[in-house]
Amino acid sequence: MLRFWGAVLTLADVEAHQPEDVVVKLADKPLLLIHGTADRTIPLRETERVKAKAGAAAQVWLVEGADHIEAMAREEYGDRVGAFLRGPAM
């Protein structure tokens, strides 16, 4: 059902998109992956697969106890994402 509605809403075949294939092209770019440890929609192994292909510049923030997209509601979300976007201190 998820695959069907994903295709209807996005007009894309979600099975045809493999993030780990795309991140290889970004291996020299900073990447922040955010994953909730209680995510019931996307298994943690998916984030681990992407991280493995992403290169040394990739960071993973595992949000303890967060389900799918619940990290955005966490108090530290803005600080973490803001710090990532600002980049390393000069």
C-alpha positions as a Markdown table, in Angstrom:
| # | Residue | x | y | z |
|---|---|---|---|---|
| 1 | Met | 0.0 | 0.0 | 0.0 |
| 2 | Leu | 2.8 | 2.4 | 0.9 |
| 3 | Arg | 4.5 | 1.7 | -2.4 |
| 4 | Phe | 1.3 | 2.3 | -4.3 |
| 5 | Trp | 0.4 | 5.6 | -2.6 |
| 6 | Gly | 4.1 | 6.7 | -2.8 |
| 7 | Ala | 3.9 | 6.3 | -6.6 |
| 8 | Val | 0.5 | 8.0 | -6.9 |
| 9 | Leu | 1.6 | 11.0 | -4.7 |
| 10 | Thr | 5.1 | 11.5 | -6.1 |
| 11 | Leu | 4.7 | 10.1 | -9.6 |
| 12 | Ala | 7.9 | 8.2 | -9.0 |
| 13 | Asp | 8.7 | 4.5 | -8.5 |
| 14 | Val | 10.0 | 4.5 | -5.0 |
| 15 | Glu | 11.6 | 1.1 | -5.6 |
| 16 | Ala | 13.7 | 2.6 | -8.4 |
| 17 | His | 15.4 | 5.1 | -6.0 |
| 18 | Gln | 18.3 | 3.7 | -4.0 |
| 19 | Pro | 19.9 | 6.4 | -1.8 |
| 20 | Glu | 23.0 | 4.5 | -1.2 |
| 21 | Asp | 23.7 | 4.7 | -5.0 |
| 22 | Val | 23.3 | 8.5 | -5.0 |
| 23 | Val | 25.4 | 9.3 | -1.9 |
| 24 | Val | 28.5 | 7.7 | -3.6 |
| 25 | Lys | 28.5 | 10.7 | -5.9 |
| 26 | Leu | 28.5 | 13.0 | -2.8 |
| 27 | Ala | 31.3 | 11.3 | -0.9 |
| 28 | Asp | 33.3 | 14.4 | -0.5 |
| 29 | Lys | 30.4 | 16.5 | 0.7 |
| 30 | Pro | 29.1 | 16.8 | 4.3 |
| 31 | Leu | 26.0 | 14.7 | 4.9 |
| 32 | Leu | 23.9 | 14.5 | 8.0 |
| 33 | Leu | 21.7 | 11.4 | 8.4 |
| 34 | Ile | 19.1 | 11.5 | 11.1 |
| 35 | His | 17.4 | 8.3 | 12.3 |
| 36 | Gly | 15.1 | 7.5 | 15.2 |
| 37 | Thr | 16.0 | 4.3 | 17.1 |
| 38 | Ala | 12.3 | 3.5 | 17.3 |
| 39 | Asp | 11.5 | 4.1 | 13.6 |
| 40 | Arg | 8.9 | 1.6 | 12.5 |
| 41 | Thr | 8.8 | 3.0 | 8.9 |
| 42 | Ile | 12.4 | 2.8 | 7.8 |
| 43 | Pro | 14.7 | 0.2 | 9.4 |
| 44 | Leu | 18.0 | 1.4 | 10.9 |
| 45 | Arg | 19.9 | -0.9 | 8.5 |
| 46 | Glu | 18.8 | 1.5 | 5.7 |
| 47 | Thr | 20.6 | 4.4 | 7.3 |
| 48 | Glu | 23.6 | 2.2 | 8.0 |
| 49 | Arg | 23.7 | 1.2 | 4.3 |
| 50 | Val | 23.6 | 4.8 | 3.2 |
| 51 | Lys | 26.3 | 5.8 | 5.7 |
| 52 | Ala | 28.6 | 3.0 | 4.6 |
| 53 | Lys | 28.5 | 4.3 | 1.0 |
| 54 | Ala | 28.5 | 8.0 | 1.9 |
| 55 | Gly | 32.1 | 8.4 | 2.9 |
| 56 | Ala | 34.0 | 10.0 | 5.7 |
| 57 | Ala | 32.2 | 13.3 | 5.6 |
| 58 | Ala | 28.9 | 11.6 | 6.6 |
| 59 | Gln | 27.6 | 11.9 | 10.1 |
| 60 | Val | 24.7 | 9.9 | 11.7 |
| 61 | Trp | 22.6 | 11.2 | 14.5 |
| 62 | Leu | 20.7 | 8.4 | 16.1 |
| 63 | Val | 17.8 | 9.9 | 18.0 |
| 64 | Glu | 17.1 | 7.6 | 21.0 |
| 65 | Gly | 13.4 | 6.5 | 21.2 |
| 66 | Ala | 12.2 | 8.6 | 18.2 |
| 67 | Asp | 9.9 | 7.0 | 15.7 |
| 68 | His | 9.8 | 8.1 | 12.0 |
| 69 | Ile | 10.3 | 11.9 | 11.7 |
| 70 | Glu | 9.9 | 12.5 | 15.4 |
| 71 | Ala | 13.5 | 13.8 | 15.7 |
| 72 | Met | 12.2 | 17.1 | 14.4 |
| 73 | Ala | 10.1 | 17.5 | 17.6 |
| 74 | Arg | 13.2 | 17.1 | 19.8 |
| 75 | Glu | 14.6 | 20.1 | 21.5 |
| 76 | Glu | 18.1 | 19.6 | 20.2 |
| 77 | Tyr | 17.0 | 19.2 | 16.6 |
| 78 | Gly | 17.4 | 22.8 | 15.7 |
| 79 | Asp | 20.8 | 23.0 | 17.4 |
| 80 | Arg | 22.1 | 19.9 | 15.7 |
| 81 | Val | 20.9 | 20.7 | 12.2 |
| 82 | Gly | 22.0 | 24.4 | 12.6 |
| 83 | Ala | 25.4 | 23.4 | 13.7 |
| 84 | Phe | 25.7 | 21.0 | 10.7 |
| 85 | Leu | 24.6 | 23.7 | 8.3 |
| 86 | Arg | 27.0 | 26.2 | 9.7 |
| 87 | Gly | 29.8 | 23.8 | 9.3 |
| 88 | Pro | 33.1 | 23.5 | 11.2 |
| 89 | Ala | 34.1 | 26.6 | 13.2 |
| 90 | Met | 36.8 | 28.6 | 11.6 |
